[in-house]
Amino acid sequence: MNVLVYLLPLALLLGLTGLFAFLWSLKSGQYDDLDGAAVRVLSDDDLPSSAQPPAGKSPGGKSPGGKSPGGKSPGGKSPGGLSGRGAPKP
């Protein structure tokens, strides 16, 4: 029961801190434009204007050196025709 002497004020302090943070966010306008971010995600403004791939990537979508990222062969099969579980695919 002695632990309640510490936990009750701590819980009230955390609750009041959360309430004040929420009220501050309302006052500062954090919730003014709810639809703007959803529409902004759909715009393609961040795409580069040229058709060249980013530095370090070849045009075929494979990484330099002939191996695909993740150590797997192209097509998703590991060398030897085995799946990721070690069993042969039919």
Residue pairs with C-beta under 8 A, 6 or more apart in sequence:
25 31
48 54
53 59
56 63
56 64
57 63
57 64
58 64
62 68
62 74
63 69
67 73
68 74
72 78
73 79
77 83
77 89
78 84
81 88
81 89
82 88
82 89
83 89
